[in-house]
Amino acid sequence: MHRKQAILAAALLAAASGAVCRAQTGPAQPSASSASRTRAAAGDEPLFDIGVSGYQAFTHGTTGDGTQQTAKNAAGGMLELRYLAKPLVGFEFTFSFNPADQTFTPTTGNCGYQCQNPFTSLSAKASEIGVDYVLAKRFGALRPFAVGGLGFFITAPGNSVYADNTVVRPVYIFGGGVDWGFAQRLGVRLQFRDNLYKAPDLSDLYNSTGQYTQSAEPMAGFYYKY
C-alpha cells in the first residue's frame, strides 16, 4: 500500500514540476521572419514612390459665344511623386505635358462679327500641375487606388499672329487605377484620369467659348518604391 502511494506521489510531483516549467517559460514568441511576414501583409505602409506614365489625351470640344473650339488629341507623359502614410491615406504631386493644338471656327447662325473669320488652327502645348489625395489598399501584389485633387492647367500657344498669351486655368482632377508590384521595388501602374477645366482663350480672332471641357487620359507606366 505504501509503495502505491509513493508511486502516485512521484507522478503528481512530476506533473506539478512540468506545469511550473511551462508557466515560467511562457508562450512561444513569434520568429523574426513571421513578424516580417505580418508587416508585409499589413501593406508595408508608409511608403514613397516615383512614377512615370505615358498617356493619350482625349479632349472634348466646346461651343459658345459664336465660337467652336476643338483640341487635337495627343500623346503625353506624366511624373508622379506619391506618399502613402497608411491604408486609405496618401498624397501625390503630379506634373504632365502634352501637345494641345487648337482649331477655331465660327458657329453657324450665331457667330456675329466672327462669321467671316477664317478657319484658324493654332499650335499649343499643355502642361498640368496637380496635388491629389490618394486612397489605396493593397491586396497581395495588387494595390487599387483612387485619386482626387486640384491644380492648374497651363496652355501656351505657338508663334502666330492670331494667338493670345499663355492661359492658366484651375483644374479639377479625379480618377483611379491599380499598381502591380512585380518586384521588391518596381511595379506597373495602370490608371485613368479625367481633368475638368474651362476651355482656354487662345485666339485673337474668336471669342472664348466660356465653357468647361474635359481631358480624359488613359495611362500606363512604371513606378519605383523607396
C-alpha positions in Angstrom: 0.0 0.0 0.0 2.8 2.4 0.9 4.5 1.5 -2.4 1.5 2.6 -4.5 1.2 5.8 -2.5 4.8 6.6 -3.2 4.4 6.0 -6.9 1.3 8.2 -7.1 3.1 11.0 -5.1 6.0 10.8 -7.5 3.7 11.1 -10.5 1.9 14.1 -9.0 5.2 15.8 -8.2 6.5 15.3 -11.8 3.2 16.7 -13.3 3.4 19.8 -11.0 7.1 20.4 -11.9 6.2 20.3 -15.6 3.4 22.8 -15.1 5.7 25.2 -13.2 8.3 25.0 -16.0 5.7 25.8 -18.7 4.4 28.7 -16.7 7.9 30.2 -16.3 8.8 29.7 -20.0 5.6 31.4 -21.2 4.0 31.2 -24.7 6.2 30.8 -27.7 7.4 34.0 -29.3 6.9 34.6 -33.0 10.1 34.4 -35.1 11.6 37.4 -36.8 10.6 36.0 -40.2 6.9 35.6 -39.1 6.9 39.2 -37.8 8.3 40.4 -41.1 5.5 38.5 -43.0 2.9 40.1 -40.7 4.3 43.6 -41.5 4.2 42.7 -45.2 0.6 41.5 -45.0 -0.3 44.8 -43.4 0.6 46.7 -46.5 4.2 47.9 -45.9 3.0 51.5 -45.1 4.2 54.2 -45.1 5.9 54.2 -48.5 7.1 56.7 -51.1 7.3 56.1 -54.8 8.2 57.9 -58.1 6.0 57.0 -61.1 6.4 57.8 -64.8 3.5 57.2 -67.2 2.6 57.8 -70.8 -1.0 58.6 -71.9 -3.3 59.6 -74.7 -5.3 62.8 -74.1 -8.8 62.9 -75.4 -10.2 66.5 -75.1 -13.8 67.4 -75.7 -14.6 70.4 -78.0 -16.6 73.3 -76.7 -19.1 75.7 -78.4 -20.2 79.1 -77.1 -20.4 82.9 -77.9 -20.2 82.2 -81.7 -17.1 80.1 -81.4 -16.5 76.4 -81.9 -13.2 75.3 -80.4 -11.7 71.8 -80.9 -8.5 70.5 -79.4 -6.4 67.8 -81.2 -6.0 64.6 -79.2 -2.3 63.9 -78.5 0.0 61.7 -76.5 1.8 62.9 -73.4 3.7 62.0 -70.3 3.3 62.4 -66.5 5.6 62.3 -63.5 4.2 61.4 -60.1 5.6 61.7 -56.6 3.4 59.7 -54.3 3.4 59.2 -50.5 1.1 56.7 -48.7 1.1 57.4 -45.0 -1.2 54.4 -44.3 -4.0 52.5 -46.0 -6.5 54.9 -47.5 -4.4 58.0 -46.6 -2.0 59.3 -49.1 -1.0 62.3 -51.2 0.8 63.0 -54.5 2.3 65.7 -56.6 2.0 65.4 -60.4 3.3 67.1 -63.5 2.1 66.3 -67.0 2.8 67.6 -70.5 1.3 67.1 -74.0 0.8 68.9 -77.3 -2.6 70.7 -77.4 -3.2 72.1 -80.9 -6.5 74.0 -81.2 -8.8 74.9 -84.1 -11.4 77.6 -84.2 -14.4 78.1 -86.5 -17.5 80.3 -86.3 -20.7 78.8 -85.1 -23.3 78.7 -87.9 -26.1 81.3 -87.4 -24.7 82.6 -84.1 -21.3 84.0 -84.8 -22.0 87.7 -85.0 -19.0 89.6 -86.3 -16.9 86.4 -86.3 -19.0 84.8 -89.2 -16.5 86.0 -91.8 -13.4 84.8 -89.8 -11.4 82.1 -91.4 -10.9 78.6 -90.0 -8.0 79.1 -87.6 -5.5 76.4 -86.4 -3.1 77.2 -83.6 -0.3 75.0 -82.3 -0.1 74.8 -78.5 1.4 72.9 -75.6 -0.4 72.0 -72.4 1.1 71.2 -69.0 -0.6 70.5 -65.7 0.5 70.7 -62.1 -1.7 68.9 -59.6 -1.9 67.9 -55.9 -4.1 64.9 -55.2 -5.5 62.9 -52.3 -4.9 59.2 -52.8 -6.9 56.3 -51.3 -5.1 53.0 -51.8 -5.3 49.5 -50.3 -3.0 46.5 -51.0 -4.3 43.0 -51.8 -1.4 40.8 -52.4 0.7 42.1 -55.3 -2.1 44.5 -56.4 -2.9 47.9 -54.9 -6.1 49.5 -56.3 -6.3 53.3 -55.8 -8.4 56.4 -56.4 -7.3 60.0 -56.7 -8.9 63.4 -56.5 -7.4 66.9 -56.3 -6.9 70.3 -57.7 -4.2 72.0 -59.8 -3.5 74.3 -62.7 -3.9 73.6 -66.5 -1.5 75.8 -68.5 -1.9 76.2 -72.2 0.8 78.0 -74.2 0.1 78.8 -77.9 2.9 78.7 -80.5 4.0 81.7 -82.6 1.1 83.1 -84.6 -0.4 86.5 -85.4 -3.7 85.1 -84.2 -2.6 83.7 -80.9 -3.2 85.1 -77.4 -0.9 84.8 -74.5 -0.4 81.7 -72.3 -3.6 80.8 -70.4 -3.7 79.3 -66.9 -6.9 77.6 -65.7 -7.8 75.9 -62.4 -8.4 72.2 -63.0 -10.3 69.5 -61.1 -8.6 66.1 -61.2 -10.2 62.7 -60.5 -9.5 59.1 -61.5 -8.3 55.7 -60.3 -6.2 52.7 -61.2 -4.2 49.8 -59.9 -0.5 49.1 -59.1 1.0 45.7 -59.7 4.3 45.1 -57.8 6.2 42.5 -59.8 9.4 43.1 -57.9 10.5 44.2 -54.5 10.8 47.9 -55.6 9.4 48.0 -59.1 5.9 47.9 -60.4 3.5 48.6 -63.2 0.9 51.4 -62.8 -2.3 51.4 -64.9 -4.8 54.3 -64.4 -7.4 56.6 -65.9 -7.6 60.3 -65.1 -10.1 63.0 -66.1 -9.4 66.7 -65.9 -12.1 69.3 -65.8 -11.3 73.0 -66.6 -12.6 76.0 -68.6 -11.5 76.0 -72.3 -8.5 78.3 -72.8 -9.0 81.6 -74.7 -6.1 81.3 -77.2 -7.2 83.2 -80.3 -7.4 86.9 -81.0 -9.9 86.3 -83.8 -12.5 84.4 -81.8 -14.3 84.9 -78.5 -13.8 82.5 -75.7 -16.5 79.8 -75.6 -16.7 80.2 -71.8 -17.5 76.5 -71.4 -15.8 73.8 -69.4 -14.0 71.0 -71.2 -12.7 67.6 -70.2 -9.4 65.9 -71.0 -9.6 62.1 -70.4 -6.3 60.4 -70.1 -5.8 56.6 -70.0 -2.3 55.9 -68.8 0.3 53.1 -68.4 3.7 53.3 -66.8 6.1 52.2 -64.1 6.9 53.2 -60.5 9.9 52.8 -58.2 9.2 52.3 -54.5 11.6 53.5 -51.8 
